[in-house]
Amino acid sequence: MQANDVRVLKGAAVPTLAAGLVAAIVAAFATGAKGALGAGIGLVMVAAFFTVGLAVVTWAGRVSPMAMMTAAVVGYVVKVLALMAVLNAFKTTTVFDPKVFALSVILCTLVWTVGEMRGFMKLKMLYVEPDAEVPGRGRG
C-alpha cells in the first residue's frame, strides 16, 4: 500500500474502531456479555472485510482504472453477500446476541464508509495527469 492508501485506511479504521468499542460498551450494559461479544465480533468482521477490500481495490488501481472500478464493484457485491450469509448463519446462535451483532455490523459499515469517503476527499489527488499524452493527437 502506498502512503495515500494508508491514510485512507487509518481515516476509516480509527473511527470504526471507536464506534465498535462504544457499541460493545453500550451492548454490555444493555444486554450483557453476549451483547458485547456480538458487537466485538461485528467490529472485527467489518474491519477485516473492508481492509481486504481496500487492499484489493488499491492493487487493482495499479493495474488500470477499469480494473479498479471492476474490483470495487465486485468487492462491494461480495462483501454484501458475505455479510448477508454470515448474518443469516448466526441468526439463531446462543454464543452471542445476533441482534447486537447485526446492529454493530451496520453501524461499523456506515462509519467505515463515511471515514473512507472523508479520507479520499482529503487526499486532493489529481484526476488527470497534467503531462499525459492524449492518444491520437500529435505533439503540436
N, C-alpha and C positions, 0 to 999 in steps of 0.2 A: 504494500500500500504506500502511496505517496503521502507527503505531508498534508496536502489538502484533504485527502480521504480520511486521514487520522483525525483531522479537525472536525470533519462532519460526523465521524463515528463518536468522538467524545461529546460533540454537541447533542447527539441523540441519546447516547448511553447514560450520561450523567443524570439528566432529568428523569429518564426512565427508571434508573436505579432508585432515585429519591422517591418517585411516585410509587414504585413497587414496595419500598420499605414502609412508606406511610400506609399503603393498602394492607400490608401484613400486620402492622401495629393496630390499625382500626379493626381488622378482621379478628385479631387476637382478643381484643376487648369485646367485640360483638358476638363472635361465635366460638371462641376458644382456640386451642392449639391446632385443631383440624382446619379452622379457617385460615390461621396464619400460615400453615403448611401449604394449603391450596394457593394462597396469594404468592408465596415464595416460589412454588413450582411454576406458576403462571409467569412470574417475572423472569425466571431462568429460561423458560421456553421462548418467550418473546425475544429476550436478549440474544439467545443463540440463533434463532431463525433469522432475525433481522441483521445480525452481524455477518452471518454467512451470506445472506442476500446482498448486502452492501459489498462484500468482498468479491462476489461473483460479478456484479454489475461493474465494479471497478476494473476487474480483469478483462471483461468483455469490452469496456471502453477503450482499452489499449489496442484491441483488435480492429474495431471500426465503430462508428456511430450507429450503424444498423445493428451490429451485434449487441451493442449496449442497450438499445431500445428493446430488442428481442429478449435479451436476458432479463431486463427489468419487468417486462410484461409476463413472461413465462415464470419468473421468480415470484411475482405477485400472485399469480394463479396457483402455483404450487404451495405457497405459504398459506393462502386462504383454504385450500383443500386439506392441507395437512392439519391446520388448526381445527377445522371442522371435524376431521377424523379423530383427533385427539380429544376434543370436547365430547364427541359422541361416545368414544370408547370409555371415558371416565365419568359419564353422567350418573352412573349408579354406584360409584366407588364409596367405600366407607373409611378409607385411609385418610382422606382429606375432604373438605367441603367442596363439592363440584360447582356450586353456585358462586362461591367466593373465587374459586379458580377461574371460572368463566369471566366474572367481572374484572378480575385482575388482568386477564389476558386482554380484554377490551380496553381497559384503562392504559395499560402499558403500551399497547399498539398505538393508541391515539397519541400518547405522549411521545413515543419514538418517532412517529410520522411528523409531528409538529417540530420536534427537535431536529430531525433530518432536513426538513424544508428550511428551517431557520439557518441551519449550518450551510446549506447550499447557497442561500441568499447572501450570506455574509462573505462568501468566498470572492465575489466580484471577479469571476473568471470571464475572459473574453469569449464571446460566442463565435466570433470569426477571427481567424488568424490574419493580422494586418498585412503580412508579406506573402500570403499564399497566392500561388498562381491559379488562375481560373482556367480549367480545361477548355480548349477550343479557341482561346484568344491568343493573339500574338503578344509579343513583349513591347508593343509600341503604343 
